[in-house]
Amino acid sequence: MDVLIVVVSGFASGVFLRSLFIFGWPPVVFALFIAALFGGAAFLKPRLAYSLGAVFCLFVAFGMTRAIVAETPLPSSFATDLQQRVSYEGIVVADPDVRDANQRVQIRVSKGGESTTMFAVAPRHPTVMVGDHVFVSGTLSVPEPFADDNGRTFRYDKYLERDGVRFILNFAYLRIESSAPWYSLPATLARVKHAFIDGIRATLPEPYSSLAGGITIGGKSGLGNELKDSFTRSSLVHIIVLSGYNVMVVAEWVMALFALTPIRKRWAVTAGVLALILFVGIAGATATAIRAALMAVIALYARATGRTYAAGRALLVVILLMLVWNPLYLVFDPGFGLSVVATAGLIWLAPLIEIVLSFMKSAFWKNVVATTLAAQVAVLPLLLYNTGNLSIVAIPTNLLVVPLVPLAMGFSALAGFAGMLFGSLAPLLGIVFAFPAYLTNAYLIFVAREAALLPFAAVTLPPFPFWLVLAAYAALIYSVASKRFSTMLQLRFAKKASI
């Protein structure tokens, strides 16, 4: 475990340094030189600290190298067209991001022997789907960083580049040349997703249908800016995006269903993993969905077996593999960091909080409170650094909402399937099946709106240096890793329970 921690932290440190500071190969050579010095010291005088130092510096060099290799120039065939009105033909490669006023479509195009992916910002019609062959025209530009109202700079260019998007087509015009072929698996999964969402819309009014679609498949389109702001201020926005928690609920449903049958537990786990793969494919198989599935599997394994040590190793391996695959995730994808720290909180922090909550007799509520507090505490430093939004009502609103999210997801799924089956033949029957979804989603919206309206429900902090985030997580890691701290908690609350 110690070696794995050193390997992952070294590689991540190298990626982090190269992502913040643009440099060439000299720092890589310097890191290799320091690794050689530590290696020589370990050879002459074997000590664990020397060996770990050599491994750390070696993987710092590897991380820098991977980040340097990932830095690719703009394709020259397209760079010459910047700030001009251009036309291309390409393939839609991701489900369109439909906003209130437009849609953003990822299109893979080719020119001059080079290929690239671009965002076309186009009107909401025509409706395009994954795999469609389209004609697109618009003004070609490159995404640029921008500063929010609080002075925080968001690297929008790197955020899009992590998905391979290098250009934006503004004021775009779209025309479908041909639909996706019937044998295309991504297109088939996208059709299933849209049929499900259409089923929800056939049985639930807005904004309940958009919320139902968000908590089941992910996405915030259709909620409106006011309601999205309420979910953000009340710290409930995580339930309407595709997170590891939502994905984990799907896996638990499948495993619980198979637990009612005489099959072995390992087959139930296998069924849960297969359900995750299918669910992620329907949700779009984006990096966010894949990451959520991986984090959900780890958290589910930790909760099901209680083996936090093995789950922690699995989390470290996933972090390493994802950064090797795409080093841009570390600095330029806020969702990556939040999902990592939230999963780590569920693995290591939740068991300690359960010790504090030993006075609670209900195992269900003890688990709900512990996991909610663990996730909120774990993400707080990074969330404040990225957004500055401090929700004062975060903990009570999550305690009021999180226990009902699985029910809301289940009822919303029932509403979607009812709409698919009865939407056109017997719409009233579909609405009857969707009534529980209406009630649960109305409750979620009520809590979000009322909590957001409370005085000082959320405050905005000014930007602060990243070293404060590191210091906060260092203190948190020390508290969790300290056996003395854990033993003190156990003794103290065991004594209170006996009294």
ABEGO torsion letter per residue (X at the ends): XAAAAAAAAAAAAAAAAAAABBBBAAAAAAAAAAAAAAAAAAAABBBAAAAAAAAAAAAAAAAAAAAAAABBBBBAAAAAABGBBBBBBBBBABBBBBBAABBBBBBBBBBGGBBBBBBBBBBAOBBBBBGBBBBBBEBBBBBBBBBBAAGBBBBAAAAAAAAGBABBBBGBBBBBABBBBAABAAAAAAAAAAAAAAAAAAABBOAAAAAAAAAAAEEABGAEAAAAAAAAAAGAAAAABBBAAAAAAAAAAAAAAAAABABBAAAAAAAAAAAAAAAAAAAGGBAAAAAAAAAAAAAAAAAAAGBAAAAAAAAAAAAAAAAAABAAAAAABAAAAAAAAAAAAAAAAAAAAAAAAAABABAAAAAAAAAAAAAAAAAAAAAAAAAGBBBAAAAAAAAAAAAAAAAAAAAAAAAAAAAAAAAAABAAAAAAAAAAAAAAAAAAAAAAAAAAABBGABBBBBBBBAAAAAAAAAAAAAAAABAAAAAAAAAAAAAAAAX
